Amino acid sequence: AEMTHAQSMTCNSLVHISLDENCQATVGEDQILEGSYSNYNIFTVTFTNSGLPVDLNSGHIGQTLSVTVTGPNNSCWGSILVEDKLAPTISCQDVILACNDPLPESISASDACGPATVTFQDQVQDNQCNGQYQTIITRTHTAVDGSGNTAFCVQIISIERGTLADVVY
C-alpha cells in the first residue's frame, strides 16, 4: 500500500480584501495561504460555512468571514475582512449663466458598491462693477459612499452681468 503524505499548510489568520472597481473580488489560494507553494492549482478556497467559492460583492462589505483552503490531503482556515476602499466617481462642468438663470442643482456621483451622497459648498465672489462677470461662484462638490470614501470636484459658476433688458416690471 502506497502512503500519501499530507503537505503542511498554514493560512493567514486575517486578510483584508478590497473590492475592485466593479465592487467585486474573487479570493484566491495565494491570498489566504501563508508562505509559497509550488502549485496553487491543487488548492481551493471556499466559505467555511457554505463550501461555496469566495466570490465577494457589496453585500459582504464590513463583514469578517471565515474561509477554508483545501488541498489534496490537508486544509487550513482563516478570516477575511471585506472592504470598499475606492472613492465614488464625480465630475464637474463649469457653467456660465445669464443673470436671471437659476443656479444649477447639485450633481450626482456614482459608486459601484452603492449610492453616494453629494453635498456642495459655495464660495461667492461678488465683482460688483468690475470684471466680465457680476458674480463668480466656486462650488466644491463632495461625494461620500457608504464606506466613507470621498471624492470631490470644483465647478466654476460664472454669472453674466445683467442689462436693462433683463429687468422685469
Disulfide bonds with the S-S distance in Angstrom:
Cys11-Cys76 1.96
Cys23-Cys113 1.95
Cys92-Cys153 1.89
